Amino acid sequence: MAAKTTFVCRDCGATSPKWLGKCPACGAWNTLDESLADAPGGKQSARFQALAGSTAARQGVKTLSEIEASDVERTPTGQEELDRVLGGGIVAGGVVLIGGDPGIGKSTLLLQALDSMSGQMKVLYVTGEESGAQVALRARRLGLPGTAVRVLAEIQLERIAAALEAEAPAFCVIDSIQTVYSDQLSSAPGSVAQVRECAAQLTRLAKTSGCAMVLVGHVTKEGALAGPRVLEHIVDTVLYFEGDTHSSFRLVRAIKNRFGAVNEIGVFAMTERGLKGVSNPSAIFLSTHGEPVPGSCVMVTLEGTRPLLVELQALVDSGGPSPRRLSVGLDRDRLAMLLAVLHRHAGVACMDQDVFVNAVGGVRIGEPAADLAVLLAIQSSLRGKPLPRGFIAFGEVGLAGEVRPAPRGQERLKEAAKLGFSIALVPKANAPKKPIEGLTVHAVERIEQAIDVVRGL
């Protein structure tokens, strides 16, 4: 008898008895993958059933006002930048999902954190992609003693659960969730069903035992976590590793955190001794020009609670009948819109010019506060005249040509003044009420006013 198959959506995890071009649950196109159907009914192991039963017996329905609310206790990982992204450290019973390109440093950072925490709690490293000898070799290369780090090379879920029960660690790393499989399912390791079920079982085990757990996940070619999107909904925190493998700098970004702020970032530098936190990340994203150059403008962007100074560079060159619009680190569609605003409201035409915009250092800027700096960099490159030394700008530009305020403008200005910048061009609503020492602030309401101020400097 042929094995029964079903089709599972890799985005939402919904199932369909036949292939469809469009997922009936989430509406995504071409996301249904064929997999072996599993028989319904109680296929959970006796251990998981016992844990679930005892948990349900202890819980009851309560009024919200009667529930005691207290801040969760955090344990530092020994990596300050990682603690910043996590919101201060790991939380007992919390589950973290961390993804990134192969070779970017996920296993290295987690091994460093495990070794640092092994002096104050029991830790366990479960590796499914490497042998114990390979992990030990990496630890020797990083100069980690590893005297209290327990290692298990296993990919079967039931054996991992048994080891967690026997070892009773306070912190555990599963590297990676795509290699783990359960005997209760007939599909292959890495399939949607296996990834979803194994992640759910490990999360349940972490919640019931109080063990903080980190799941390492693969990413697709588009940069998203491989497997169903339900994986991100199960866990408490989702972190992404960003950066070019050819560069020594790495960014760890939080896109979901039930115990802290989202969109927080940690900055690391890859060294011979592993990943080291960068205390002043603004220095990474600023070029070291001897003299000011045309097409360069510095802005202050916010990444979570941290203001960062980033240099935006623009190159405007003759493009012929089909000019190109290319941006790295910024939204390309927004660049086309800003060029139209610059032409309509400031009289600066680039319709026959190639326009290239780049955020230095490989950082990605998603907030609209970069609009004003992008337009000033384009105008500087087009004129061939550099902006003054020590100049910064930030602000959102609307389609009507107005310059809108950016959130937490005072913090941005203070960060710029602290790093020695002396001239700031900001929206009028962000103008400081009290003068900031060493910083001259020019407040504008429209893009044409900003262009006039720059020409007069």
BAGU-446782 format. One line per field, with one value per residue (C-alpha): residue in one letter; x, y, z. Coordinates in steps of 0.25 Angstrom, whole numbers. Example, Ala and Ser with C-alpha at 12.3 -4.5 7.8 and 13.67 -1.06 7.14 Angstrom:
residues 2
res c(A  S) $
X c(49  55) $
Y c(-18  -4) $
Z c(31  29) $
//
This chain:
residues 457
res c(M  A  A  K  T  T  F  V  C  R  D  C  G  A  T  S  P  K  W  L  G  K  C  P  A  C  G  A  W  N  T  L  D  E  S  L  A  D  A  P  G  G  K  Q  S  A  R  F  Q  A  L  A  G  S  T  A  A  R  Q  G  V  K  T  L  S  E  I  E  A  S  D  V  E  R  T  P  T  G  Q  E  E  L  D  R  V  L  G  G  G  I  V  A  G  G  V  V  L  I  G  G  D  P  G  I  G  K  S  T  L  L  L  Q  A  L  D  S  M  S  G  Q  M  K  V  L  Y  V  T  G  E  E  S  G  A  Q  V  A  L  R  A  R  R  L  G  L  P  G  T  A  V  R  V  L  A  E  I  Q  L  E  R  I  A  A  A  L  E  A  E  A  P  A  F  C  V  I  D  S  I  Q  T  V  Y  S  D  Q  L  S  S  A  P  G  S  V  A  Q  V  R  E  C  A  A  Q  L  T  R  L  A  K  T  S  G  C  A  M  V  L  V  G  H  V  T  K  E  G  A  L  A  G  P  R  V  L  E  H  I  V  D  T  V  L  Y  F  E  G  D  T  H  S  S  F  R  L  V  R  A  I  K  N  R  F  G  A  V  N  E  I  G  V  F  A  M  T  E  R  G  L  K  G  V  S  N  P  S  A  I  F  L  S  T  H  G  E  P  V  P  G  S  C  V  M  V  T  L  E  G  T  R  P  L  L  V  E  L  Q  A  L  V  D  S  G  G  P  S  P  R  R  L  S  V  G  L  D  R  D  R  L  A  M  L  L  A  V  L  H  R  H  A  G  V  A  C  M  D  Q  D  V  F  V  N  A  V  G  G  V  R  I  G  E  P  A  A  D  L  A  V  L  L  A  I  Q  S  S  L  R  G  K  P  L  P  R  G  F  I  A  F  G  E  V  G  L  A  G  E  V  R  P  A  P  R  G  Q  E  R  L  K  E  A  A  K  L  G  F  S  I  A  L  V  P  K  A  N  A  P  K  K  P  I  E  G  L  T  V  H  A  V  E  R  I  E  Q  A  I  D  V  V  R  G  L) $
X c(0  6  9  -1  5  0  4  9  11  25  20  8  9  -5  -8  -15  -19  -15  -5  -10  -3  -8  -9  -23  -19  -9  -11  4  7  16  18  12  22  19  22  18  5  5  -6  -14  -15  -7  7  14  23  19  29  23  9  13  19  7  -3  5  6  -9  -12  -4  -11  -24  -33  -30  -34  -24  -23  -20  -8  5  13  28  40  47  60  72  85  96  103  116  115  110  105  97  91  87  79  73  69  79  81  75  62  59  50  51  53  62  63  75  77  88  96  105  119  114  118  105  112  124  116  108  120  126  114  113  127  125  112  117  124  110  101  100  100  98  102  94  101  94  103  117  123  128  143  139  133  145  154  147  148  163  164  156  164  152  155  142  144  129  122  115  114  104  105  91  79  68  58  55  69  71  59  65  79  72  64  77  86  76  84  80  84  84  87  81  90  82  67  67  75  66  56  46  43  28  28  31  35  50  59  58  44  33  26  39  44  30  28  42  42  29  33  46  39  29  41  48  36  33  47  51  63  67  68  74  70  80  72  76  72  67  74  64  70  58  58  56  44  29  27  20  34  36  22  26  38  40  51  56  70  76  91  94  107  116  124  136  135  140  127  114  101  91  77  65  52  43  45  35  45  51  51  50  59  71  84  98  110  122  136  141  155  164  159  144  134  137  126  128  126  126  119  117  132  129  119  127  138  151  152  164  156  141  137  125  113  115  105  105  92  88  79  72  74  65  70  84  86  97  104  104  110  101  109  103  109  101  107  102  93  88  74  71  77  79  74  82  82  90  85  73  59  60  46  48  60  52  41  51  57  43  42  56  52  38  40  55  57  69  67  73  65  76  86  90  88  95  93  100  100  115  118  107  97  82  74  59  54  49  58  69  62  68  82  80  75  86  97  90  90  105  109  102  108  122  123  125  117  124  133  125  111  100  85  73  58  47  43  28  23  19  33  31  42  35  41  49  46  55  62  69  76  81  87  94  100  105  111  118  125  130  120  118  106  93  81  68  53  48  40  53  60  66  59  73  86  95  109  118  106  100  86  79  64  56  42  43  53  56  60  69  76  77  84  94  97  100  109) $
Y c(0  13  23  34  48  62  76  86  101  105  119  116  100  98  85  81  67  72  82  96  108  117  113  113  118  129  132  130  125  113  109  96  84  69  61  48  48  44  36  44  42  41  39  47  39  35  45  57  53  52  66  72  65  70  84  85  80  91  102  108  119  132  147  156  165  153  148  153  161  162  164  152  149  149  142  149  141  147  154  168  170  157  161  175  168  158  169  167  152  138  135  122  114  124  118  126  123  129  128  133  129  117  121  134  131  125  113  121  131  121  112  125  128  113  113  127  122  108  114  118  107  94  95  85  87  77  77  70  75  73  62  64  64  76  84  81  85  99  101  99  108  119  117  112  103  96  89  89  89  76  72  62  58  54  57  48  56  45  43  58  58  47  54  67  60  53  64  75  87  101  105  97  99  91  92  91  89  85  72  67  57  49  34  37  44  36  49  52  61  75  74  84  73  69  83  88  76  75  90  89  77  84  97  89  82  95  102  90  88  103  101  112  107  113  106  109  110  110  121  121  128  140  141  136  124  111  103  107  121  115  112  127  127  116  122  134  141  141  146  148  148  158  162  159  146  154  165  164  170  163  169  161  166  163  163  157  157  154  158  171  181  177  182  183  180  175  177  167  167  153  151  139  137  137  148  160  171  185  196  207  202  216  215  203  211  224  224  230  241  250  262  263  256  259  250  246  250  244  241  237  224  217  202  198  207  210  222  219  228  223  229  229  230  234  234  242  239  241  229  231  228  217  222  212  214  205  205  196  196  204  202  204  208  219  224  225  233  242  246  250  259  265  268  274  282  285  287  276  267  254  248  245  241  228  229  219  220  211  210  208  196  187  192  192  204  202  215  227  236  234  241  255  250  242  254  263  252  251  267  267  257  264  277  271  279  272  275  282  274  270  270  261  261  252  254  247  254  254  254  268  272  274  269  261  259  246  239  242  253  258  245  245  259  256  244  252  263  253  247  261  266  281  284  277  279  273  275  287  278  272  285  284  294  296  298  285  289  288  286  296  292  296  293  292  290  287  280  293  300  288  290  305  303  293  302  314  306) $
Z c(0  -4  7  9  6  10  6  17  15  19  23  33  34  29  22  9  4  -10  -16  -18  -24  -13  2  6  20  19  4  1  -13  -17  -2  -1  0  -1  12  17  25  40  46  55  70  82  77  88  97  111  116  109  113  127  127  120  130  142  137  134  148  154  146  148  143  151  150  143  155  165  157  163  153  155  146  141  146  136  136  128  117  118  105  107  93  93  106  100  89  99  108  119  119  118  125  132  123  111  97  87  72  65  50  41  28  29  35  40  55  62  67  71  79  86  90  96  104  109  114  121  128  131  144  150  145  138  123  111  96  87  73  62  51  57  65  79  74  64  76  85  73  72  87  87  75  82  95  103  115  114  127  131  117  115  100  94  79  76  66  71  79  90  93  94  104  112  113  117  128  133  132  137  131  133  119  107  92  81  68  60  60  45  49  60  57  65  63  65  51  38  30  28  37  33  28  32  41  48  50  55  64  70  73  80  88  92  96  104  111  114  120  129  134  134  125  116  102  89  76  64  51  36  27  13  1  4  18  25  35  28  32  35  41  52  58  60  68  77  83  92  85  70  67  53  50  39  32  21  23  16  27  41  47  50  55  64  62  71  63  74  89  99  110  104  93  79  68  78  71  76  69  69  62  58  63  64  78  74  74  82  86  80  90  80  68  61  58  49  40  38  27  31  20  22  16  13  0  -9  -7  7  18  33  40  53  53  64  66  78  90  83  74  63  54  40  27  15  2  -12  -26  -37  -51  -65  -68  -82  -87  -76  -63  -52  -37  -28  -13  -3  11  8  1  -14  -16  -5  -13  -26  -18  -11  -25  -30  -17  -19  -34  -31  -18  -19  -34  -34  -46  -47  -58  -67  -56  -50  -35  -26  -10  0  15  20  28  23  32  27  30  30  37  29  37  27  16  18  19  6  -2  4  0  -15  -16  -11  -21  -33  -30  -27  -14  0  12  23  33  45  38  41  37  40  37  29  16  11  -3  -1  2  17  26  37  51  55  69  80  73  86  88  73  75  88  82  70  80  88  76  72  61  61  51  50  40  47  45  53  63  67  70  84  94  101  93  92  95  83  73  64  60  47  48  35  31  16  7  -1  12  15  1  3  17  12  0  10  19) $
//
